[in-house]
Amino acid sequence: MLDTESSLTLMSILTPSQKSPFDVYSLTQNIDHYTTAVTDASVTSSQPNTHLVIQGTAHNIDQSGYYHVTGQITNTGTENANSVVAVVTLYGANGKVVAVALSSTSPPILQPSEMGSFDAETSSNVNSISSFVVQAESG
């Protein structure tokens, strides 16, 4: 074993069968394989906000070489959604995760029927990205 690192998932609450990206950094060189394990998972009575609707997503690469995923999230619920974020998982042509990105909406608190925009960006593996999935979460 060369190194041990840990990370949190970008989605704070996962429902059964739901996926969440995570990002782990290591300064160790010459790693040819790795294993992952969930070491701390707790049951919560909190429920994720299911009234956040993602729409109008698009992507582009800016002049500095950053890959951007933009779009809007609408709160279709009857209560305010606080600290709304877009969690983006970026995939390569082989279907494997090549990068992750996180972006707060503007505004970060969405009232009922209000829409916020997001711009999630990454400079990692930009030329390898072929698709993405956006999830929304509120704190």
Secondary structure, 3 states (H helix, E strand, C coil): CCCCCCCCECCCCCCCCCCCCECCCCCCCCCCCCCCCCCCCCCCCCCCCCCEEEEEEEEEECCCCCEEEEEEEEECCCCCECCCEEEEEEECCCCCEEEEEEEECECCCECCCCEEEEEEEECCCHHHCCEEEEEEECC
